[in-house]
Amino acid sequence: MKKKKCGLVKYQILYLSYKINKLKTHIKNNPKDISNKMSLIKMISKRKKMNKYLEKRENGEKGLRARFRI
């Protein structure tokens, strides 16, 4: 049985980036689609928060490894 990695933050960011790019092309073709513009803004802010979380988490792990010399 294959183990899925869809719960990892990196993969969630990757999937959000894919959806954002799809929405961007849709909005270019349909500029009056307000609801999808709002969805795009929400997705971008969610991706930004996830990137920030991932950055903090990776920096924290490096700090722990250096502190305890793991």
Contacts in CASP RR format, 6 or more apart in sequence:
PFRMAT RR
TARGET T0000
AUTHOR 0000-0000-0000
METHOD contacts of the structure
MODEL  1
MKKKKCGLVKYQILYLSYKINKLKTHIKNNPKDISNKMSLIKMISKRKKM
NKYLEKRENGEKGLRARFRI
5 11 0 8 1.000
6 12 0 8 1.000
6 15 0 8 1.000
9 50 0 8 1.000
9 53 0 8 1.000
9 54 0 8 1.000
9 57 0 8 1.000
10 54 0 8 1.000
12 50 0 8 1.000
13 47 0 8 1.000
13 50 0 8 1.000
13 51 0 8 1.000
13 54 0 8 1.000
16 43 0 8 1.000
16 46 0 8 1.000
16 47 0 8 1.000
16 50 0 8 1.000
17 47 0 8 1.000
19 43 0 8 1.000
20 40 0 8 1.000
20 43 0 8 1.000
20 44 0 8 1.000
20 47 0 8 1.000
23 36 0 8 1.000
23 39 0 8 1.000
23 40 0 8 1.000
23 43 0 8 1.000
24 40 0 8 1.000
26 33 0 8 1.000
26 36 0 8 1.000
27 33 0 8 1.000
27 36 0 8 1.000
27 37 0 8 1.000
27 40 0 8 1.000
30 36 0 8 1.000
64 70 0 8 1.000
END
